Amino acid sequence: MEFGDPVDVAMTKWRDRPHWAYRAHYLGRDEHGDWLGVPAGTRMARPGVEMLSAVDQVCLAPTTGDLSQSGWFATFHARRADGTGAGFEPAFPVEVYVDIATQPVWDGTTVRSVDLDLDVVRAFSGRTWIDDEDEFAEHRVALGYPDEVIELALANCAAVHAAVLGQVAPYDGPTAAAWRAMLDGLS
């Protein structure tokens, strides 16, 4: 793929249940994985919800590497022009949102991954937390997540949480900002 090429993101839930789907632009690859740009105003949809992205964001899909370290899909949001942050709701000013997932894979020009419920989130305030632990606990039983999937999800969640807290690249700020600047070049 070349810089700026349109690509699709197709996230599902376990047992191939549809989740988020949206169009993005391929920005490039570095040691962390493949970077995708999502301009403000991009249509994003999942069953029962359709929205337009409020701000520019870049996504990181670690499509290569060890499964024990690449079971996630990260999104880095720009701040809103009014400085309030970005997110799914005005009260949810998210800078970094990492879905703990199966390792993203390319299927033609579509990157696919299975969201495993757990999320690592950092607000623009710096507050960082693990979200949806209750959903993961419920689904691992109700949907029958295999033991190896559970172990990988928990290990990836712990590693990503530590990296986000420690502001280790790519969660350091400047790494994603450099890719967002490339997205600006597409506008």
Helices and strands as residue ranges (DSSP letters): E 6-13, G 14-16, E 17-30, E 33-38, E 43-46, E 49-52, E 57-61, E 72-77, E 94-101, E 105-107, E 110-123, E 128-131, H 133-142, H 147-165, H 174-184
